[in-house]
Amino acid sequence: MALTYTVLIALYGLIFGSFFNVVGLRVPQGESIVAPPSHCTACQRRLRWYELVPVLSWLVLRGRCRTCHARVSFLYPLIELGTALSVTVFWTRFGWSAEFVVGVLAISVFAVLSAADFAYHRIPDKILLPGIALLFAVRLWFHPLGVWSYIGGAILGYCLLYLIALVSRGGMGYGDVKLFVFVGLLVGVWGTLLTLVAASFIGTVVGLSMRAAGRLAPKQHVAFGPAICLAALAVSLYGDYAIHAYLQLFRL
């Protein structure tokens, strides 16, 4: 039965990941998520159902439109797979629990924001602010670290990232600053600090790798939002182990 649930959750993750792509790519542009139906952005042809199967359609068509052969962004299968994998890992870690519900909420918001940041280097308030409000309401109900740890994490995250944004003079966007309010409500004070460290490491590795591969111009910045999202999910899953190990190190 557990295996059946895992497979079903992974499939639902793929389906919702496809939807999160639509939201993340359309909402920042002020477009409806309902109309027009899914279509090729190059030739405008409406896509058939068999061209919309998550991941599989992209692989079968080799990342190109069936009609005009324009490239289809790797972002689509990336968000779909990332959503499916994240939901499945949260299910494996927490099972049917309140923490799993919190995880699904975070994954949903992070998937949409990552798609938007990858595509436009923007984190849309239309998605982030309602997400913050909803997570705050959830944390008033479920707060294993104590409600003030999550509120404190939101305040600390915002203040730290705001200072970094000021010092960097444009090197970090204010969307990332507001994103850390959500992160603080997700992982608490210590988790917020750990997320900042982990996200900086991930962003640095990705940036250096892209620059070495010639995929990044000298003055071009890497979208930092996806690194924050990935780090926050990792911390919400296993941050307690990392923090415990760190504290134990200083006790020796």
Secondary structure, 3 states (H helix, E strand, C coil): CHHHHHHHHHHHHHHHHHHHHHHHHHHHHCCCCCCCCCECCCCCCECCHHHCCCCHHHHHCCCECCCCCCECCCHHHHHHHHHHHHHHHHHHHHCCCHHHHHHHHHHHHHHHHHHHHHHHCCCCHHHHHHHHHHHHHHHHHCCCCCHHHHHHHHHHHHHHHHHHHHHHCCCCCHHHHHHHHHHHHHHHHHHHHHHHHHHHHHHHHHHHHHHHCCCCCCCCCCCCHHHHHHHHHHHHHHHHHHHHHHHHHHHC
